[in-house]
């Protein structure tokens, strides 16, 4: 049976093939489809959304207007794991707002994302 997500996250980048390994490992996703200009990564279950890495000709300029948060109970451990995969921290320490804690990071191409404890509702 085919599934179709209600939301897909698209990340513009210069080299989808280069970033594919980082995001596959970071999210625990699998490669569904891949070609030089597009990589489609899908989650192991239906509770998450696909991530599409899409080649664009222009370089990244400035801060992302939207970004991905990787939600975890242990921010420090996840940050360390992602640094080992090639991500880098964009600030010292852990930031917080109410009960939510996060660290802002960048993938190997400089695209911002956060490692966060998430929002409870």
N, C-alpha and C positions, 0 to 999 in steps of 0.2 A: 504494500500500500504506500503510495506517495504521500508525503506531508508537505504542507506549505505554511510557512511562518506568517504571522500577522505583522511582523516587523523584521526588517533585515538591516543590519548595520553595515555601511559601506565606508571603507577607509581608502581615500585617495593616496596614492604613493607612486614613487618612481620605479620601483621594481617589486612587483607582487611575488615573484619567485623567491627573492631574497628574504622578504618579510614573512613568507608563508610558514617557514619552520619556526620562527620566533612565536608567532601568534598561535600556531597549532599547539606547541608545547605550553605556552602561557595559559591557554584556555582549556586544554585537554580535548580539543576538537580533532576531527579527522578531515582529510582533504576529500571533498566531494567532486570537485572539478578543478582543473588547472590548465592554463595555457599562458604564454608569455605576458599577455595583457590583463589577465584576470585569474584570481584564485578564489574558490568558494570553499570556506571551511564551515562544517556543520557540527552541532553539539551532539553528544551521545544520547541525549534524551530530548523530549519535547518542551522542557521547561526553560530553554534558553533560545537565543536567536542566532541565525547564521551570521557569519562575518565574511564580507566580500572585500578582497583587496583588489583595487582597480587602478591600473596604470593611468596616470595623467601626465601631460607633457610639461606643465609648469612646476617649478620647485615649490616646496612648502614655504610660505611667507607668513610670519607672525604666529600668534597663538591660535590653536584650533577653536572654532566657535562651539563645537560639540565634541565630546570625548567619551570614551568607554571607561567604566569603573569595573575593576575586578574585585568582587566582594569576597571577603574572607573573615574568619574570626580572629586570625592572628596576622596583623598587618606586617609586623617585623619579619616573620618567617617568610611570608609571601614576597616581600620586597627583596629579601636576600636571594630567594629562588629566581626571581625575574632578573636580578642583576647578573646572576650566573648565566642566564640565557642571552644577555646582551643589552638589557635595559639599563637606564641610568636615572638616578634620583635628580629631581629638579629643585629640591629645597632640603634643608637640614630638618631633622626632627619629624614629629608626627603632628599634623594639624587636627583641630577638632571644631565641631559645631554641635552643641548639645551632646548627645551620646555618640554621634558619628565621628570616627577617627579616620584620617587618610594621609597618604603620601602621594604626591604628584610625581610621575615618572615620564620618561620618553622611551619609545621603542627604538630599535637601531637606526631608523630614518629620522628620528626626532619628533614623531607624532606623540602628543601628550595623552596620557591616560592616568588614572588613579588606582591605587590599591586602597580599598575602603572597607570599613566594617558594615557599610550599607545602611539603609533606612528601614526601620521597623515600622509597620503600620497595621 
